Amino acid sequence: HSWFSDNTHRDRIQDIQGVKNVWTGTYTRVDGSKVTGVGVSEVVRQVDAELAGKLDASIAESLRLANALEVPFDREIALTNTEGRARVLALVEALRVQEKQLQEVFRLFALSIPAPE
């Protein structure tokens, strides 16, 4: 939570956008020009197209849900704001699905997943 900047919603959106950028191998610069290269999705798609498709959808859904958050975030999570809390919970649940799918990718390529400290 960005306490003093009321920027928490933007932080969430940009975090997910960053994952999408790496996944797709694309980035849009501030001036609107695009940078493209090989994304992780291309590599995964060659080995497991179904998993890659699931992740395409999960990342898009997470980004959609993050963009649906209303500002400021502290009001979105207020105990009295049932609709706002539902929006946040939907995003958290979508990110958990995305996390499990990304863990599948790690296992697919025999990569280790470090345990959080």
Secondary structure, DSSP 8 states (H G I E B T S, - for coil): --TTTT-HHHHHHHHHHHHHHHHHTEEE-TTS-EEE---HHHHHHHH-HHHHHHHHHHHHHHHHHHHT--SSHHHHT-TT-HHHHHHHHHHHHHHHHHHHHHHHHHHHTT-------
